[in-house]
Amino acid sequence: MNTKNQRYDSAPRRQNTRDAPVSLLNEAQRFEFMNILRSHNPSPQPELKFRNPFELLCAVLLSAQCTDAAVNKATPALFAAAPDAQALCALSTEQIASYIRSLGLWQAKSRYLKELAVTLSRDFKGAVPADFDLLTSLPGVGPKTALVVLNVAFGRDTIAVDTHIFRLCQRSGLCLGKNALQVQQRLPALIDDEFKRHAHHWLLLHGRYVCKARTPDCAHCAVKSLCVTGSGRTAHS
């Protein structure tokens, strides 16, 4: 099965009674969970800096195993030299690398950016496609990157699940799964439609700054009353 081309933005199948639970929160609790996050940050903004879909796509690709802050330090000079796909295509891999050496995996990312620019210039006239399957056909672009671009650049109701969101979903009981991919497939069906536009950023930011990996800040968690870990139970998949 080619998981790269699987439709991750489609709703997962409904839970069967014989299946393990996909959430330890009921529908009303899940609604309140998201409503609380919204009330604390009504208009969440991405932390990556970009001016257009092309820059966002490049920044998200560069953010793999890097902090957004580190990417934001590297991209201004890169985007000044290559503000669009055609300009980036004109740079050599070595020239691209010179702008991103401060980032992890910079060698592989330099090759991906070069291949990405060539493909966008050749097949899409330099434009970033607003389609999941086309995005995941691009060099270096996986399902998570595609969902982020669709959500942030094109306003789609997609939810990409990274390590922060996966951790938060598991700890809180909001959505259970064996891995981030399974949570990514299950989560959209558990989020009310009115929250889907910004759900990715509400969950990401809460996981990044409050429900942290080593030292979760439970004392300042706005949703601790709904969190199954906080109430003494343990989430499981």
C-alpha positions in Angstrom: 0.0 0.0 0.0 1.4 3.4 -1.0 0.7 5.5 2.1 2.3 8.5 0.5 -0.7 8.9 -1.8 -3.4 8.0 0.8 -6.1 10.5 1.4 -5.2 11.8 4.9 -7.7 14.7 4.7 -10.7 12.4 4.4 -12.7 11.3 7.4 -11.7 8.0 9.0 -14.2 5.2 9.4 -16.4 5.3 12.4 -15.4 3.4 15.4 -16.7 -0.2 15.6 -17.9 -1.4 19.0 -15.3 -4.2 18.8 -12.4 -1.7 18.2 -10.3 -0.1 20.9 -11.6 3.3 21.8 -10.4 6.2 19.6 -11.1 8.7 22.4 -11.5 8.7 26.1 -13.5 11.9 26.0 -17.2 12.0 25.0 -18.5 14.3 22.4 -19.4 17.1 24.8 -16.0 16.9 26.5 -14.2 17.1 23.2 -16.3 20.1 22.2 -15.4 21.8 25.5 -11.7 20.9 25.1 -11.5 22.7 21.8 -13.7 25.6 22.9 -11.4 26.3 25.9 -8.3 26.3 23.6 -10.2 28.7 21.3 -11.1 31.0 24.1 -7.5 31.3 25.1 -6.3 32.0 21.5 -9.1 33.0 19.2 -6.9 33.7 16.2 -3.8 31.4 16.3 -1.0 32.3 14.0 1.7 30.0 12.6 5.1 30.6 14.1 6.9 30.0 10.8 7.5 33.3 8.9 6.4 33.4 5.3 4.8 35.7 2.7 3.2 33.3 0.3 2.4 29.6 -0.3 5.8 29.0 -1.8 7.7 30.3 1.2 5.4 28.4 3.5 6.0 25.2 1.7 9.8 25.7 1.8 9.7 26.7 5.5 7.6 23.6 6.5 10.0 21.4 4.6 12.9 22.9 6.4 11.2 22.6 9.8 11.6 18.8 10.0 13.6 18.0 13.1 14.2 21.8 13.6 12.5 24.4 15.7 10.5 27.1 13.9 12.7 29.7 15.5 15.8 28.2 13.8 14.0 28.0 10.5 13.0 31.7 10.8 16.6 32.7 11.3 17.7 30.9 8.1 14.9 31.7 5.7 15.1 35.5 5.3 18.4 35.3 3.4 17.3 32.3 1.4 14.0 33.9 0.4 15.8 37.2 -0.5 18.0 35.2 -2.9 15.2 33.0 -4.1 11.7 34.6 -3.6 10.0 32.1 -6.0 10.3 28.6 -7.4 12.0 29.9 -10.6 14.7 31.8 -8.7 15.3 28.9 -6.4 15.6 26.6 -9.4 18.4 28.8 -10.7 20.5 28.2 -7.6 22.7 25.2 -7.3 22.3 22.7 -4.5 25.5 24.0 -3.0 24.2 27.6 -3.1 21.0 26.6 -1.4 23.0 24.7 1.2 24.9 27.8 2.1 21.8 29.4 3.4 20.6 26.5 5.6 23.7 25.0 7.1 22.5 26.0 10.5 19.6 23.6 10.2 19.5 19.9 10.9 19.6 17.6 7.9 20.7 20.6 5.8 22.3 18.4 3.1 19.2 16.4 2.4 17.0 19.5 2.7 19.2 21.3 0.1 18.6 18.6 -2.4 14.9 18.5 -1.7 14.5 22.2 -2.1 16.4 22.1 -5.4 14.2 19.2 -6.7 11.1 20.9 -5.4 11.9 24.1 -7.2 12.6 22.2 -10.4 9.3 20.3 -10.2 7.2 23.4 -9.4 8.8 25.4 -12.2 8.5 22.6 -14.7 5.1 21.1 -13.9 3.1 23.8 -12.1 4.5 27.1 -13.6 6.0 27.9 -10.2 2.7 27.8 -8.3 2.1 25.6 -5.2 -0.8 23.3 -5.9 -3.8 23.4 -3.5 -4.4 19.7 -3.7 -3.3 17.0 -1.3 -2.3 14.4 -3.9 -0.4 16.9 -6.0 1.4 18.3 -3.0 2.5 14.9 -1.8 3.8 14.1 -5.3 6.4 16.9 -4.8 10.0 16.0 -3.7 10.4 16.1 0.1 6.7 16.8 0.7 5.0 14.2 2.9 1.4 14.0 4.2 2.0 16.2 7.3 3.7 19.0 5.3 0.9 18.8 2.7 -1.8 19.2 5.4 -0.1 22.1 7.0 0.2 23.9 3.7 -3.4 23.2 2.8 -4.6 24.5 6.2 -2.3 27.6 6.5 -1.9 28.7 2.9 -5.3 27.7 1.5 -7.6 27.8 4.4 -8.6 24.1 4.3 -10.0 22.3 7.4 -7.1 19.9 7.6 -5.3 18.8 10.8 -1.7 17.7 10.6 -0.4 15.7 13.6 3.2 16.2 14.7 4.9 15.0 17.8 3.4 17.8 19.9 -0.2 17.1 18.9 0.3 13.3 19.1 1.6 13.7 22.7 -1.3 16.0 23.7 -3.9 13.7 22.2 -2.5 10.6 23.9 -2.1 12.3 27.3 -5.4 14.0 27.4 -7.4 11.1 25.9 -8.7 13.4 23.1 -7.6 11.0 20.4 -5.8 7.7 20.9 -3.6 5.8 18.4 -0.5 3.7 18.1 1.3 6.5 16.2 1.0 10.0 14.8 -0.4 8.6 11.5 -3.2 6.8 13.1 -4.1 9.8 15.2 -4.0 11.9 12.1 -6.5 9.6 10.4 -8.8 9.5 13.5 -8.7 13.0 14.8 -10.8 14.9 12.2 -13.9 12.9 13.0 -13.5 13.8 16.7 -13.3 17.6 16.2 -16.5 19.6 15.7 -16.6 21.4 12.3 -16.5 24.8 13.8 -13.1 24.2 15.3 -11.4 22.4 12.3 -10.0 25.6 10.7 -7.7 26.3 13.6 -7.6 23.0 15.4 -4.1 22.2 14.2 -2.6 25.4 15.7 -4.6 25.2 18.9 -3.4 21.7 19.6 0.1 22.3 18.3 0.7 25.4 20.5 -0.8 23.8 23.6 1.4 20.7 23.1 4.5 22.8 22.4 4.2 25.2 25.3 2.0 23.6 27.9 1.8 19.8 27.5 5.6 19.6 27.0 7.3 16.3 26.5 9.5 16.2 29.7 7.9 18.7 32.0 4.2 19.3 31.2 3.0 22.5 32.8 -0.2 20.9 34.2 -0.6 23.8 36.8 -1.2 26.2 34.0 -3.1 23.9 31.6 -6.5 25.4 30.6 -7.9 21.9 29.8 -6.6 20.0 32.8 -10.2 19.4 34.1 -10.9 17.4 30.9 -7.5 15.6 30.7 -7.8 11.9 31.5 -4.1 11.9 32.7 -4.8 14.8 35.0 -7.9 13.1 36.5 -5.8 10.0 37.4 -6.5 7.8 34.5 -4.0 6.7 31.8 -4.6 7.1 28.1 -4.0 3.9 26.0 -4.2 2.9 22.4 
